[in-house]
């Protein structure tokens, strides 16, 4: 049975193996992005890491497939495939110019069968290559006589790109707008522009930058044009087209007194203007030699033929000709120049310094320091001489030495002069700085080529003079001395030095004892004087500060030892320390003893004594102590903060009382003024002064207004009636506020009134007041002005200050026929009108 089962299994497996077909790729053509990757076109500028293709295939049995990719052994692997998805990724940069086709083996497998295909991937061109010059940079030799328009060189550049990116055009890049050359844009042929010529004598070499550009193309999705440049060097070859040239003109030669026949005077130098291919040059004298000069035709050396004494002129202008000679011996181009020959004295004598005994180069002098400026050094006798003649004997004199102490005159000499040395900076000639001075006197020729010179040393020994005052070691000194120093006490020591570095010490002493409390000064600024035997002196300021010593004990003010204290208010004691400075005069207060102890507090800084906060009434005080008169003796100590510290102890008697029931700021002020009565007196005096000023001001105003009011009174007289007995005219109130039509307001001046005889005093509502005494009724006034109407607005009686209040009440019928009322009203209105007119004008 087991054997039969095994055979059955083998038959099934064989059948299965025979029916398993291999997988295969889809062939979708070269334009598809999936399939077997055959004939795939890929641009060379494709970025690395790009997914470029998807391998796509299937298995007939629909089994899962895997993809693979291999390359030829030794070749670069450009792609990688994902085994499941078949995605192909570019993993290396492409370069069509290096490799335009890539062979790849792609495979597909279902696990049992594997199919491999060889495909080619073509790399497409992108414009990524620059044109490359084939023979550049290069050097081209061009004869200077090359005609314009001639071709001189062909530039060639190659671009390995294809299409428009591989086409090349040529350009010239030049900073000079008028270049002599041009280039054909397509062929690269370089030629000389029409109308332009080359000249070796003007320019030997030209540097031309040639630019090669491609036709442009796509690179990484953008249009790109690439170019290259190279430099072409054009050397211009010289040809025979330039005459000879004299070098170093103008030419000057000299005949000296020692010259003899055959002496070389001057040599001219000429060369062919065509320097790269020169011809030989021969020289000749055209004119101006007068038979006394000759020239070597090959070297151009001009020589003297006679002795200088035979020369009849001082200056000769000789025309010299230089000619080119061809290889055949024929004379070609030539040039002429002028050689100027001057007969001069020979400069064979340098300047020489002389003393009293002949030539001398060292001069010494002894003198005092600080001579007057402008004075010449009398002890020096110097003469300078040059034996040559003319310009050969002209020279400069110059004095070289420390600073600008001395000056030499004259500064320009012809042949011979007496040398004078002048003092220019007297202060610099100081014995203390230098005891001797050394100068160099120079004589240098001016117009000679030899520039002969001579030197002489001038040594000056300085003698000392008393020209410096003694000098303190410092411009000022600062010191401190304690107070109460006795007379003759040493303040400090000062040091003085002289010009010869000698040092002297001096001590400063006090003349008498110094007491800072009796003196008004706490510092002194004396001057210390140092004077030599000849009266030269110097001063130094001394700052002396007096130090305060703690030598005084605090002293209590005797007026503050008996105090009355109101509960809730402090009392203050005061002590004074006569020391001048802090902390010696800073006082601290403390309570040493009181009975009972725990009843008072004292402010250590101000000396204010207060009751303990819990003591708020006399009842509490009487409960604390059996002392019924409420008087305490407190032992108070005043102690300064000096070192050593001093203290004073006093007994302060304090009478405690309770505050009154009065309240308000005035009461508080009065309570506080108990301790300082002068403050209260000052307040009272101030109030009195203010009241006096106010009274004077008011009186002045009233007086002025009265005077002004009197000026507008009517000029006529008012005749009053004889006073009648009280019984006949009972004028208790001539104007009633409710019964009469006019109401008067009295502010400052009371107007006398009378009883209204027409008023019914028994009528309800009628109001009147009884004056203290019945006034006299005024007489009838003059008639009213023509413009007056009884119906007009009435006016109140004016006061002294002329204040008027207008009223609009109608007059009562009862008062219409009262002659007294009518008279008063008329008089008052007349006064008001006159007053208004006076104010108006």
ChimeraX attribute file (.defattr): number of C-alpha atoms within 10 A of each C-alpha:
attribute: neighborCount
match mode: 1-to-1
recipient: residues
	/A:1	5
	/A:2	7
	/A:3	8
	/A:4	8
	/A:5	10
	/A:6	10
	/A:7	11
	/A:8	11
	/A:9	12
	/A:10	11
	/A:11	12
	/A:12	11
	/A:13	12
	/A:14	10
	/A:15	11
	/A:16	10
	/A:17	11
	/A:18	9
	/A:19	10
	/A:20	15
	/A:21	13
	/A:22	18
	/A:23	24
	/A:24	23
	/A:25	21
	/A:26	13
	/A:27	14
	/A:28	14
	/A:29	14
	/A:30	15
	/A:31	11
	/A:32	15
	/A:33	15
	/A:34	23
	/A:35	19
	/A:36	28
	/A:37	30
	/A:38	22
	/A:39	15
	/A:40	22
	/A:41	16
	/A:42	18
	/A:43	17
	/A:44	22
	/A:45	20
	/A:46	21
	/A:47	14
	/A:48	14
	/A:49	14
	/A:50	12
	/A:51	16
	/A:52	17
	/A:53	21
	/A:54	19
	/A:55	26
	/A:56	22
	/A:57	20
	/A:58	18
	/A:59	18
	/A:60	11
	/A:61	12
	/A:62	9
	/A:63	15
	/A:64	12
	/A:65	23
	/A:66	21
	/A:67	24
	/A:68	20
	/A:69	21
	/A:70	16
	/A:71	16
	/A:72	11
	/A:73	7
	/A:74	6
	/A:75	9
	/A:76	10
	/A:77	17
	/A:78	16
	/A:79	21
	/A:80	18
	/A:81	20
	/A:82	15
	/A:83	17
	/A:84	12
	/A:85	13
	/A:86	22
	/A:87	17
	/A:88	23
	/A:89	18
	/A:90	19
	/A:91	15
	/A:92	15
	/A:93	12
	/A:94	22
	/A:95	18
	/A:96	20
	/A:97	16
	/A:98	8
	/A:99	11
	/A:100	16
	/A:101	17
	/A:102	19
	/A:103	17
	/A:104	20
	/A:105	16
	/A:106	21
	/A:107	23
	/A:108	27
	/A:109	22
	/A:110	22
	/A:111	12
	/A:112	12
	/A:113	14
	/A:114	16
	/A:115	15
	/A:116	17
	/A:117	15
	/A:118	15
	/A:119	16
	/A:120	15
	/A:121	17
	/A:122	19
	/A:123	22
	/A:124	19
	/A:125	24
	/A:126	24
	/A:127	27
	/A:128	23
	/A:129	19
	/A:130	22
	/A:131	24
	/A:132	19
	/A:133	18
	/A:134	11
	/A:135	13
	/A:136	16
	/A:137	14
	/A:138	13
	/A:139	14
	/A:140	13
	/A:141	13
	/A:142	16
	/A:143	14
	/A:144	20
	/A:145	16
	/A:146	17
	/A:147	16
	/A:148	16
	/A:149	16
	/A:150	13
	/A:151	16
	/A:152	15
	/A:153	18
	/A:154	13
	/A:155	22
	/A:156	19
	/A:157	23
	/A:158	16
	/A:159	23
	/A:160	17
	/A:161	22
	/A:162	16
	/A:163	14
	/A:164	15
	/A:165	25
	/A:166	20
	/A:167	19
	/A:168	25
	/A:169	18
	/A:170	24
	/A:171	17
	/A:172	20
	/A:173	15
	/A:174	13
	/A:175	9
	/A:176	7
	/A:177	7
	/A:178	9
	/A:179	15
	/A:180	16
	/A:181	21
	/A:182	18
	/A:183	20
	/A:184	15
	/A:185	16
	/A:186	13
	/A:187	14
	/A:188	20
	/A:189	16
	/A:190	21
	/A:191	19
	/A:192	20
	/A:193	18
	/A:194	13
	/A:195	9
	/A:196	15
	/A:197	15
	/A:198	21
	/A:199	18
	/A:200	21
	/A:201	15
	/A:202	8
	/A:203	11
	/A:204	14
	/A:205	17
	/A:206	15
	/A:207	12
	/A:208	18
	/A:209	16
	/A:210	22
	/A:211	21
	/A:212	27
	/A:213	23
	/A:214	26
	/A:215	18
	/A:216	21
	/A:217	22
	/A:218	16
	/A:219	17
	/A:220	15
	/A:221	10
	/A:222	9
	/A:223	10
	/A:224	16
	/A:225	18
	/A:226	18
	/A:227	18
	/A:228	15
	/A:229	21
	/A:230	19
	/A:231	16
	/A:232	19
	/A:233	17
	/A:234	18
	/A:235	18
	/A:236	22
	/A:237	20
	/A:238	22
	/A:239	18
	/A:240	17
	/A:241	14
	/A:242	16
	/A:243	17
	/A:244	24
	/A:245	19
	/A:246	18
	/A:247	11
	/A:248	9
	/A:249	13
	/A:250	11
	/A:251	18
	/A:252	16
	/A:253	18
	/A:254	19
	/A:255	24
	/A:256	17
	/A:257	14
	/A:258	11
	/A:259	17
	/A:260	16
	/A:261	13
	/A:262	14
	/A:263	17
	/A:264	19
	/A:265	20
	/A:266	20
	/A:267	17
	/A:268	23
	/A:269	18
	/A:270	26
	/A:271	20
	/A:272	25
	/A:273	22
	/A:274	19
	/A:275	16
	/A:276	12
	/A:277	11
	/A:278	18
	/A:279	20
	/A:280	17
	/A:281	24
	/A:282	19
	/A:283	23
	/A:284	18
	/A:285	21
	/A:286	13
	/A:287	13
	/A:288	16
	/A:289	19
	/A:290	12
	/A:291	10
	/A:292	16
	/A:293	21
	/A:294	19
	/A:295	21
	/A:296	15
	/A:297	16
	/A:298	13
	/A:299	14
	/A:300	22
	/A:301	16
	/A:302	25
	/A:303	20
	/A:304	21
	/A:305	15
	/A:306	16
	/A:307	17
	/A:308	20
	/A:309	11
	/A:310	8
	/A:311	14
	/A:312	10
	/A:313	9
	/A:314	12
	/A:315	15
	/A:316	22
	/A:317	17
	/A:318	20
	/A:319	16
	/A:320	21
	/A:321	22
	/A:322	28
	/A:323	25
	/A:324	24
	/A:325	18
	/A:326	14
	/A:327	9
	/A:328	6
	/A:329	9
	/A:330	9
	/A:331	14
	/A:332	14
	/A:333	17
	/A:334	19
	/A:335	17
	/A:336	17
	/A:337	20
	/A:338	20
	/A:339	21
	/A:340	17
	/A:341	20
	/A:342	17
	/A:343	18
	/A:344	18
	/A:345	17
	/A:346	16
	/A:347	21
	/A:348	11
	/A:349	15
	/A:350	20
	/A:351	24
	/A:352	20
	/A:353	24
	/A:354	19
	/A:355	15
	/A:356	10
	/A:357	6
	/A:358	9
	/A:359	14
	/A:360	17
	/A:361	16
	/A:362	15
	/A:363	19
	/A:364	13
	/A:365	15
	/A:366	14
	/A:367	15
	/A:368	14
	/A:369	23
	/A:370	19
	/A:371	17
	/A:372	13
	/A:373	14
	/A:374	14
	/A:375	13
	/A:376	18
	/A:377	17
	/A:378	11
	/A:379	11
	/A:380	18
	/A:381	14
	/A:382	19
	/A:383	18
	/A:384	21
	/A:385	22
	/A:386	25
	/A:387	16
	/A:388	18
	/A:389	15
	/A:390	13
	/A:391	16
	/A:392	27
	/A:393	24
	/A:394	22
	/A:395	27
	/A:396	16
	/A:397	20
	/A:398	18
	/A:399	21
	/A:400	16
	/A:401	14
	/A:402	13
	/A:403	9
	/A:404	14
	/A:405	16
	/A:406	23
	/A:407	18
	/A:408	17
	/A:409	16
	/A:410	14
	/A:411	14
	/A:412	15
	/A:413	22
	/A:414	19
	/A:415	17
	/A:416	17
	/A:417	16
	/A:418	14
	/A:419	20
	/A:420	17
	/A:421	19
	/A:422	18
	/A:423	19
	/A:424	19
	/A:425	17
	/A:426	17
	/A:427	12
	/A:428	16
	/A:429	25
	/A:430	20
	/A:431	19
	/A:432	16
	/A:433	8
	/A:434	12
	/A:435	14
	/A:436	17
	/A:437	18
	/A:438	15
	/A:439	16
	/A:440	17
	/A:441	21
	/A:442	18
	/A:443	28
	/A:444	21
	/A:445	24
	/A:446	18
	/A:447	13
	/A:448	15
	/A:449	9
	/A:450	13
	/A:451	14
	/A:452	19
	/A:453	18
	/A:454	16
	/A:455	19
	/A:456	19
	/A:457	17
	/A:458	19
	/A:459	16
	/A:460	20
	/A:461	17
	/A:462	20
	/A:463	15
	/A:464	16
	/A:465	12
	/A:466	11
	/A:467	14
	/A:468	14
	/A:469	18
	/A:470	23
	/A:471	20
	/A:472	22
	/A:473	13
	/A:474	12
	/A:475	11
	/A:476	15
	/A:477	18
	/A:478	11
	/A:479	11
	/A:480	13
	/A:481	18
	/A:482	15
	/A:483	19
	/A:484	17
	/A:485	17
	/A:486	15
	/A:487	12
	/A:488	12
	/A:489	15
	/A:490	14
	/A:491	16
	/A:492	16
	/A:493	11
	/A:494	18
	/A:495	14
	/A:496	19
	/A:497	16
	/A:498	14
	/A:499	15
	/A:500	10
	/A:501	10
	/A:502	9
	/A:503	14
	/A:504	13
	/A:505	10
	/A:506	12
	/A:507	11
	/A:508	15
	/A:509	14
	/A:510	14
	/A:511	11
	/A:512	12
	/A:513	13
	/A:514	19
	/A:515	17
	/A:516	21
	/A:517	14
	/A:518	7
	/A:519	8
	/A:520	8
	/A:521	11
	/A:522	17
	/A:523	14
	/A:524	11
	/A:525	13
	/A:526	13
	/A:527	14
	/A:528	17
	/A:529	14
	/A:530	21
	/A:531	14
	/A:532	13
	/A:533	7
	/A:534	9
	/A:535	9
	/A:536	13
	/A:537	14
	/A:538	18
	/A:539	18
	/A:540	18
	/A:541	15
	/A:542	20
	/A:543	15
	/A:544	18
	/A:545	17
	/A:546	19
	/A:547	16
	/A:548	21
	/A:549	17
	/A:550	23
	/A:551	16
	/A:552	18
	/A:553	22
	/A:554	24
	/A:555	17
	/A:556	19
	/A:557	11
	/A:558	12
	/A:559	9
	/A:560	16
	/A:561	18
	/A:562	15
	/A:563	21
	/A:564	16
	/A:565	23
	/A:566	22
	/A:567	18
	/A:568	15
	/A:569	16
	/A:570	18
	/A:571	20
	/A:572	16
	/A:573	21
	/A:574	18
	/A:575	21
	/A:576	16
	/A:577	22
	/A:578	15
	/A:579	21
	/A:580	17
	/A:581	16
	/A:582	13
	/A:583	15
	/A:584	25
	/A:585	21
	/A:586	18
	/A:587	25
	/A:588	18
	/A:589	24
	/A:590	18
	/A:591	22
	/A:592	14
	/A:593	15
	/A:594	16
	/A:595	13
	/A:596	12
	/A:597	11
	/A:598	11
	/A:599	16
	/A:600	17
	/A:601	17
	/A:602	20
	/A:603	14
	/A:604	16
	/A:605	11
	/A:606	14
	/A:607	23
	/A:608	16
	/A:609	24
	/A:610	20
	/A:611	21
	/A:612	14
	/A:613	10
	/A:614	8
	/A:615	16
	/A:616	13
	/A:617	14
	/A:618	16
	/A:619	10
	/A:620	11
	/A:621	19
	/A:622	13
	/A:623	10
	/A:624	14
	/A:625	12
	/A:626	9
	/A:627	11
	/A:628	9
	/A:629	10
	/A:630	14
	/A:631	15
	/A:632	19
	/A:633	17
	/A:634	21
	/A:635	16
	/A:636	23
	/A:637	22
	/A:638	27
	/A:639	24
	/A:640	25
	/A:641	16
	/A:642	20
	/A:643	11
	/A:644	10
	/A:645	14
	/A:646	18
	/A:647	17
	/A:648	15
	/A:649	17
	/A:650	17
	/A:651	17
	/A:652	19
	/A:653	16
	/A:654	20
	/A:655	15
	/A:656	18
	/A:657	17
	/A:658	14
	/A:659	17
	/A:660	9
	/A:661	7
	/A:662	9
	/A:663	9
	/A:664	8
	/A:665	9
	/A:666	10
	/A:667	14
	/A:668	13
	/A:669	12
	/A:670	14
	/A:671	17
	/A:672	17
	/A:673	14
	/A:674	16
	/A:675	17
	/A:676	11
	/A:677	12
	/A:678	11
	/A:679	15
	/A:680	17
	/A:681	12
	/A:682	11
	/A:683	12
	/A:684	12
	/A:685	12
	/A:686	12
	/A:687	12
	/A:688	12
	/A:689	12
	/A:690	12
	/A:691	12
	/A:692	12
	/A:693	12
	/A:694	12
	/A:695	12
	/A:696	12
	/A:697	12
	/A:698	12
	/A:699	12
	/A:700	12
	/A:701	13
	/A:702	14
	/A:703	13
	/A:704	13
	/A:705	14
	/A:706	14
	/A:707	12
	/A:708	17
	/A:709	17
	/A:710	12
	/A:711	12
	/A:712	17
	/A:713	13
	/A:714	13
	/A:715	7
	/A:716	7
	/A:717	6
	/A:718	13
	/A:719	10
	/A:720	11
	/A:721	11
	/A:722	10
	/A:723	12
	/A:724	11
	/A:725	8
	/A:726	11
	/A:727	7
	/A:728	8
	/A:729	16
	/A:730	16
	/A:731	23
	/A:732	20
	/A:733	21
	/A:734	24
	/A:735	25
	/A:736	20
	/A:737	17
	/A:738	15
	/A:739	21
	/A:740	21
	/A:741	19
	/A:742	24
	/A:743	21
	/A:744	18
	/A:745	17
	/A:746	16
	/A:747	15
	/A:748	12
	/A:749	13
	/A:750	12
	/A:751	13
	/A:752	13
	/A:753	19
	/A:754	23
	/A:755	21
	/A:756	23
	/A:757	17
	/A:758	15
	/A:759	20
	/A:760	13
	/A:761	13
	/A:762	8
	/A:763	8
	/A:764	7
	/A:765	10
	/A:766	14
	/A:767	16
	/A:768	19
	/A:769	13
	/A:770	12
	/A:771	14
	/A:772	7
	/A:773	12
	/A:774	17
	/A:775	17
	/A:776	16
	/A:777	21
	/A:778	17
	/A:779	15
	/A:780	18
	/A:781	18
	/A:782	12
	/A:783	10
	/A:784	14
	/A:785	9
	/A:786	6
	/A:787	5
	/A:788	11
	/A:789	9
	/A:790	9
	/A:791	8
	/A:792	9
	/A:793	12
	/A:794	20
	/A:795	19
	/A:796	19
	/A:797	27
	/A:798	22
	/A:799	16
	/A:800	19
	/A:801	16
	/A:802	17
	/A:803	13
	/A:804	16
	/A:805	14
	/A:806	14
	/A:807	14
	/A:808	12
	/A:809	14
	/A:810	14
	/A:811	18
	/A:812	15
	/A:813	11
	/A:814	13
	/A:815	22
	/A:816	14
	/A:817	11
	/A:818	14
	/A:819	13
	/A:820	21
	/A:821	21
	/A:822	15
	/A:823	18
	/A:824	18
	/A:825	18
	/A:826	18
	/A:827	20
	/A:828	15
	/A:829	18
	/A:830	18
	/A:831	18
	/A:832	19
	/A:833	12
	/A:834	15
	/A:835	19
	/A:836	12
	/A:837	11
	/A:838	13
	/A:839	10
	/A:840	7
	/A:841	5
